[in-house]
Amino acid sequence: MTDSLSETVDAVCEEVGLSRPAPDGAGNFAFEVDGVPLRLSRIQDGKIVFAGIIGLADDLAQIRRQPLGVLLSDCLVLSGARFSKLATAESLCFEPGTRELFLWRRFDGELRSVSDGLAAIESLLNETSFWRQWLGAN
């Protein structure tokens, strides 16, 4: 069986001219592409998750001069409106433990091909960049 996660990391790094990051002890990867922090991980049952970090929600609320609840509510409304028009595979998430706002995409097993992995990373980067710009994180 091939390691499609590792192969995808290799292809992304080659495509954008980055040195390949070393995986952590669990075989997960964290690196940045065009200023967007990415995490590619394996979770239970062999599922793969790609995450694009938008930023710390508290910092984003401060940038926008909004209470955190208002910021998250605005994000939810915009996410719904964007989904109705674009229907991308990424989901917007807030992680209370880390206070991060991020987009994630899950795959139920190995990626079908490296080109599928690259397309997923490109979509994730585009969506994360949109959110970072809209929230003023850039």
VENPEGI-V131588 format. One record per residue. N is the residue number from 1. RES is the residue in one letter. BURIAL is b if it has 16 or more other C-alpha atoms within 10 Angstrom, else e. Layout:
BEGIN
N & RES & BURIAL
N & RES & BURIAL
END
This chain:
BEGIN
1 & M & e
2 & T & e
3 & D & e
4 & S & b
5 & L & b
6 & S & b
7 & E & b
8 & T & b
9 & V & b
10 & D & b
11 & A & b
12 & V & b
13 & C & b
14 & E & e
15 & E & e
16 & V & e
17 & G & e
18 & L & e
19 & S & e
20 & R & e
21 & P & e
22 & A & e
23 & P & e
24 & D & e
25 & G & e
26 & A & e
27 & G & e
28 & N & b
29 & F & b
30 & A & b
31 & F & b
32 & E & e
33 & V & e
34 & D & e
35 & G & e
36 & V & b
37 & P & b
38 & L & b
39 & R & b
40 & L & b
41 & S & b
42 & R & b
43 & I & e
44 & Q & e
45 & D & e
46 & G & e
47 & K & e
48 & I & b
49 & V & b
50 & F & b
51 & A & b
52 & G & b
53 & I & b
54 & I & b
55 & G & b
56 & L & b
57 & A & b
58 & D & b
59 & D & e
60 & L & b
61 & A & b
62 & Q & e
63 & I & e
64 & R & e
65 & R & e
66 & Q & e
67 & P & e
68 & L & b
69 & G & e
70 & V & e
71 & L & b
72 & L & b
73 & S & e
74 & D & e
75 & C & b
76 & L & e
77 & V & e
78 & L & e
79 & S & b
80 & G & e
81 & A & e
82 & R & e
83 & F & e
84 & S & e
85 & K & e
86 & L & e
87 & A & e
88 & T & e
89 & A & e
90 & E & b
91 & S & b
92 & L & b
93 & C & b
94 & F & b
95 & E & e
96 & P & e
97 & G & e
98 & T & e
99 & R & e
100 & E & b
101 & L & b
102 & F & b
103 & L & b
104 & W & b
105 & R & b
106 & R & b
107 & F & e
108 & D & e
109 & G & e
110 & E & b
111 & L & b
112 & R & e
113 & S & e
114 & V & b
115 & S & e
116 & D & e
117 & G & b
118 & L & b
119 & A & e
120 & A & b
121 & I & b
122 & E & e
123 & S & b
124 & L & b
125 & L & b
126 & N & e
127 & E & b
128 & T & b
129 & S & b
130 & F & e
131 & W & b
132 & R & b
133 & Q & e
134 & W & e
135 & L & b
136 & G & e
137 & A & e
138 & N & e
END
